Amino acid sequence: MTVAKQIPVAAYLSPSVLDEEIQSIFLTHWQPAAMLSDLNERHDFVVVVIGGREVVIQHFGDTLSAFTNVCSHRMSAIQTLPSGNRPLQCPYHRWTFDKQGIPSNIPLREDFTCLDDVPIEQLALERWHLEICGGMIFVCLARPTTTLHEYLGNIYPWLETVTTHLGYELPSFQTTIGANWKVIMQNTVEFQHVFAVHPQTFRPLVELPLSIKDSEAIAPHIRYRINMKTERSQVRLDRMLERHFHQPARLPEPGYEHVLLFPCLTVGHTNGRAFSFFQYAPETPGSTRLSVRTWMPRSVTDDAALTSFCETVGAEIAAFIQRLSDEDSQICGAAQRGLASAPTAWRMRFSDGEYLVAKFHSHYLEVMAAAMSQHSGESTQQRLSSDYQ
């Protein structure tokens, strides 16, 4: 398979391209930020990094609000831990902010003569738009051109159902992958590499001949399914899960399902046994931070036997996901090394089975071209306009 336009080699290596991606994608599209279950109580907060910026999501009792995690006084970080429970109060001079991001308390206010003629609203924090789908919180810095529902399209009802049926959370992990985020996302939407990269992990579970079924998610998202073997041990596990857990509706026929929420969140599960959320955050052109969280479905009962079952089976699932991630990290790093030495005029070749990779290229180029058409002046997009348009 060939594709008329595809992502140029320079786009995987250039700091200026990454800067453009942050402005055109990560700060203007809806981004998954946290789970509702992370913010149960008043003063609960979560700090995440989106487009290189720290964003704090704060529970104010009657509402959730999202702000850039920077105090408008001396620009200190306000919440210094990844999560916790405390008011939105800067630790440096104890400026405290309300749900609108406006200072509700400024200690030694009488000393700030420079603020005598400044409306209090001008001291407000930079605020992000926030919407919720099921049990997942999304944010967007720029004024959104679509609602979250419109952005997710036909994935919205599926994600809403899945995230409201999450139960026991398995051990999570984070790591840094030595590859551009686009290299990694392309790796997640093709299965041709499973035979070479995952011979002892995923390969034995895949039904042959390999069949990748595209579920036709609304652009720029991607959703597909793979048939998996129905070995006796897996059937026994599925029956145990049916006894313990709710099975979310809106799941397709049995198999491994993978959803890429553009640009950098993937959700995967096999037969609804456990749902893994892979959140990727670009750090440099050649490095990407990965955070992985996995949940069993919501339980039917809550007793000691269920807890023991979750801990035992969950540990096995978590270890399997960790091993898969390590294998993918290594091969993505190898791909990045190759790109660093590749002639800039080279283009990738896609087999028929890699059509979802071609689709990712197409989605990415469409998003970037649309963003670039709004820009003017000598810039990255002009230097790469022949590739992106």
C-alpha positions in Angstrom: 0.0 0.0 0.0 1.2 3.5 -0.8 -0.1 6.8 0.4 0.1 10.1 -1.6 1.0 12.2 1.4 2.7 11.1 4.5 4.5 12.5 7.5 8.0 13.6 6.4 11.1 12.4 8.2 11.9 15.9 9.5 8.6 15.9 11.5 9.9 13.1 13.8 13.1 15.0 14.6 12.6 18.7 14.6 12.0 20.7 17.8 10.2 23.4 15.8 7.8 20.8 14.4 7.1 19.6 18.0 6.4 23.2 19.0 4.0 23.5 16.2 2.3 20.2 17.2 1.9 21.5 20.7 0.2 24.7 19.6 -1.9 23.1 16.8 -2.9 19.8 18.4 -2.2 19.5 22.1 -3.4 22.9 23.2 -6.3 23.1 20.8 -7.9 19.6 20.9 -9.7 17.9 23.8 -7.2 16.1 25.9 -7.9 13.3 28.5 -6.6 14.5 31.8 -7.9 12.5 34.7 -10.6 10.1 36.0 -13.6 11.3 38.1 -12.6 8.7 40.6 -9.3 10.6 41.2 -11.3 13.6 42.5 -13.9 12.3 45.0 -13.7 14.9 47.8 -13.6 18.6 48.1 -10.0 20.0 47.8 -8.9 16.8 45.9 -6.6 17.8 43.0 -4.7 16.1 40.2 -1.7 17.7 38.3 -1.1 16.5 34.7 1.2 17.7 31.9 -0.4 18.7 28.6 1.6 20.2 25.8 4.4 20.8 28.1 2.2 22.7 30.6 1.3 21.6 34.1 -2.5 21.6 34.5 -4.2 21.3 37.9 -7.7 19.9 38.1 -9.3 21.0 41.4 -12.4 19.8 43.2 -14.2 22.8 44.7 -17.1 20.9 46.3 -19.7 21.9 43.8 -17.7 21.8 40.6 -14.4 20.8 39.0 -12.2 23.4 37.4 -8.9 23.2 35.5 -6.1 25.8 35.4 -2.5 26.1 34.4 -0.7 25.3 37.6 1.0 28.7 37.9 0.3 31.3 40.5 -0.4 34.8 39.1 1.7 36.4 41.8 5.3 35.2 41.4 4.6 32.3 39.0 5.2 29.5 41.5 3.6 26.1 40.9 0.5 26.0 43.1 0.0 22.3 43.7 3.5 20.7 44.0 2.5 17.0 44.2 1.0 14.9 41.4 -2.3 14.5 43.4 -3.6 15.1 46.9 -6.1 17.0 49.0 -5.6 20.7 49.8 -7.1 24.0 48.7 -5.9 25.8 45.5 -3.4 27.8 47.5 0.1 28.8 46.4 2.7 27.4 48.8 5.0 30.4 48.2 2.9 33.3 49.6 -0.4 31.6 50.3 -2.5 33.3 47.6 -5.7 31.3 47.4 -7.9 30.9 44.3 -11.6 30.1 43.9 -13.3 28.0 41.3 -13.1 30.8 38.7 -9.3 31.0 39.3 -9.7 34.4 40.9 -7.7 35.2 44.1 -10.1 34.8 47.1 -7.4 35.7 49.6 -4.2 37.7 49.2 -2.1 37.9 52.4 -0.7 41.4 53.1 -2.9 42.8 50.5 -2.3 46.3 51.7 1.4 46.0 50.7 0.5 45.4 47.0 0.1 49.1 46.0 0.8 48.0 42.4 -2.6 46.3 42.5 -4.7 49.2 43.7 -6.1 50.0 40.2 -6.0 46.4 38.9 -9.4 44.6 38.6 -9.2 41.4 40.6 -10.3 39.4 37.5 -7.0 40.3 35.8 -5.2 38.3 38.5 -7.1 35.1 37.6 -5.3 31.9 36.7 -5.2 30.7 33.1 -8.3 28.5 32.8 -8.9 25.4 30.7 -12.2 24.3 29.3 -13.4 21.1 31.0 -15.9 18.5 30.0 -16.7 14.9 31.2 -17.4 11.7 29.3 -18.6 9.0 31.7 -15.9 8.7 34.2 -13.2 10.5 32.3 -12.3 14.2 32.4 -11.1 16.1 29.3 -9.6 19.6 29.1 -8.8 22.0 26.3 -6.9 25.3 26.6 -8.0 27.0 23.4 -11.7 27.9 22.9 -12.9 24.5 21.6 -14.4 24.5 18.1 -16.4 21.4 19.0 -18.0 19.9 22.1 -16.3 16.9 23.5 -19.3 14.8 22.3 -18.7 16.1 18.7 -15.0 15.5 19.0 -15.2 11.9 20.1 -18.1 11.2 17.7 -19.2 7.5 17.6 -16.6 6.7 20.3 -18.3 8.8 22.9 -21.1 6.3 23.9 -18.5 3.5 24.1 -16.1 5.5 26.2 -18.9 6.7 28.4 -20.0 3.2 29.2 -16.6 1.7 29.7 -15.4 4.5 32.1 -18.5 4.2 34.2 -17.9 0.4 34.6 -14.3 0.6 35.9 -13.7 -1.1 39.3 -10.6 -2.4 40.9 -7.5 -0.6 39.7 -4.4 -2.7 39.0 -0.8 -1.4 39.7 0.1 1.4 37.4 3.4 2.4 35.9 5.2 5.2 34.1 8.2 5.1 31.8 9.9 7.3 29.1 10.1 5.9 25.6 13.0 7.1 23.4 10.9 7.8 20.4 8.8 10.6 18.9 5.1 10.3 19.9 4.0 9.8 16.3 6.3 6.7 16.0 4.6 5.3 19.1 1.1 6.0 17.9 1.7 4.3 14.6 3.1 1.3 16.4 -0.2 1.0 18.4 -2.4 0.8 15.3 -0.7 -2.0 13.4 -0.3 -5.7 14.3 2.2 -6.8 11.7 5.0 -6.4 14.2 3.4 -8.8 16.7 5.2 -11.8 15.2 8.7 -10.2 15.5 8.4 -8.0 18.6 6.0 -10.0 20.8 6.8 -13.7 20.0 6.3 -14.9 23.6 3.7 -12.5 24.8 1.0 -11.4 22.4 1.8 -13.7 19.4 0.6 -17.0 21.1 -2.8 -15.4 21.9 -3.6 -14.1 18.3 -5.8 -16.2 16.1 -4.4 -16.9 12.7 -4.8 -15.9 9.9 -4.4 -12.4 11.3 -7.5 -10.3 10.8 -7.6 -6.6 11.6 -11.1 -5.2 11.6 -11.4 -1.5 11.3 -14.4 -0.1 13.3 -14.5 3.2 11.3 -14.2 5.6 14.1 -14.8 9.3 13.3 -11.5 11.1 12.2 -9.0 11.7 13.6 -9.6 8.7 16.0 -8.9 5.0 15.1 -10.6 1.9 16.4 -10.0 -1.7 15.4 -10.4 -5.3 16.7 -8.3 -8.5 16.4 -9.5 -12.1 16.8 -8.0 -13.9 19.7 -7.6 -17.6 20.5 -10.2 -19.2 22.7 -8.0 -21.5 24.7 -9.5 -23.5 27.6 -7.7 -21.5 30.2 -9.0 -18.3 28.7 -12.6 -19.6 28.6 -12.3 -20.6 32.3 -11.0 -17.1 33.2 -13.8 -15.5 31.2 -16.4 -17.5 33.2 -14.8 -16.4 36.5 -14.9 -12.8 35.4 -18.6 -13.1 34.4 -19.4 -14.3 38.0 -17.5 -11.4 39.6 -17.9 -8.4 37.3 -20.4 -6.4 35.3 -19.7 -6.7 31.6 -20.1 -3.2 30.1 -22.5 -2.8 27.2 -21.4 -1.4 23.9 -18.5 -3.9 23.6 -18.1 -5.6 20.2 -17.9 -9.3 19.6 -15.1 -11.1 21.5 -11.5 -10.3 20.7 -8.8 -7.6 21.4 -10.2 -4.1 20.9 -7.9 -1.0 20.5 -9.1 2.6 20.4 -6.8 5.5 19.7 -8.2 8.8 20.9 -6.2 11.3 18.8 -3.6 12.4 19.5 -2.2 10.4 22.4 -4.5 8.2 24.4 -5.1 4.5 23.6 -7.5 2.1 25.3 -7.2 -1.6 25.0 -9.0 -4.7 26.3 -9.6 -8.3 25.5 -13.1 -9.6 26.0 -13.7 -6.9 28.6 -11.5 -8.6 31.2 -9.5 -5.5 32.0 -9.2 -2.0 30.4 -5.8 -0.5 29.9 -5.4 3.3 29.3 -2.1 4.3 27.8 -1.5 8.1 28.0 1.4 9.4 26.0 2.9 12.9 26.5 5.7 14.2 24.2 8.7 15.6 26.0 11.2 16.2 23.2 11.2 15.2 19.5 12.9 11.9 20.5 11.3 11.1 23.9 7.7 10.5 25.1 6.4 9.9 28.6 4.0 7.0 29.0 1.6 6.5 31.9 -0.4 3.3 32.0 -3.4 2.6 34.2 -5.5 -0.6 34.1 -8.9 -1.4 35.7 -10.9 -4.6 36.1 -14.6 -4.1 35.4 -16.9 -2.9 38.2 -17.6 -5.8 40.6 -21.0 -7.4 41.3 -20.1 -8.0 44.9 -17.4 -6.7 47.3 -15.9 -9.4 49.6 -12.6 -10.8 50.6 -12.7 -13.5 47.9 -13.2 -10.9 45.2 -10.3 -8.8 46.5 -8.0 -11.9 46.5 -9.1 -12.7 43.0 -8.4 -9.2 41.8 -5.0 -9.1 43.4 -4.0 -12.4 42.0 -5.4 -12.1 38.4 -4.7 -8.4 38.4 -1.0 -8.9 39.2 -0.7 -11.3 36.3 -2.4 -8.9 33.9 -0.3 -5.9 35.1 2.9 -7.9 34.6 1.8 -8.9 31.1 1.0 -5.3 30.1 4.4 -4.1 31.5 6.2 -6.7 29.5 4.3 -5.8 26.3 5.0 -2.1 26.9 8.7 -2.8 27.4 8.9 -4.7 24.1 7.1 -1.9 22.2 9.3 0.7 23.9 12.4 -1.0 22.6 11.2 -1.3 19.0 9.9 2.3 18.9 13.4 3.4 20.1 14.9 1.4 17.2 12.5 3.1 14.8 13.5 6.5 16.1 17.2 5.7 15.7 16.5 4.8 12.1 14.6 8.0 11.4 17.5 10.0 12.8 19.8 8.6 10.1 17.3 8.3 7.2 17.6 10.5 4.1 15.0 13.3 4.4 13.6 12.4 1.0 12.7 8.9 2.0 9.1 7.8 2.5 7.7 4.8 4.3 6.1 1.8 2.5 2.9 0.4 3.8 1.6 -3.2 3.3 -2.1 -3.8 2.9 -2.1 -4.8 6.6 -0.7 -1.5 7.6 -3.6 0.6 6.3 -4.3 1.9 9.8 -0.8 3.4 9.9 -1.6 5.2 6.6 -4.9 6.4 8.1 -3.0 7.9 11.1 -0.7 9.7 8.6 -3.7 11.0 6.8 -5.5 12.2 10.0 -2.3 13.9 11.3 -1.6 15.7 8.0 -5.2 16.9 7.8 -5.1 18.3 11.3 -1.8 20.0 10.8 -2.8 21.4 7.4 -5.9 22.9 8.8 -4.0 24.5 11.6 -1.3 25.8 9.3 -3.8 27.4 7.0 -4.7 29.8 9.9 -1.1 30.9 10.3 1.0 33.4 8.4 4.6 34.5 8.3 7.9 32.6 8.0 7.6 29.5 10.2 7.9 25.8 10.5 4.7 25.1 8.6 5.9 27.1 5.6 9.1 25.2 5.5 7.2 22.0 5.5 4.1 23.1 3.6 4.8 20.9 0.6 4.6 17.9 2.8 1.7 18.9 5.0 -0.7 20.3 2.4 
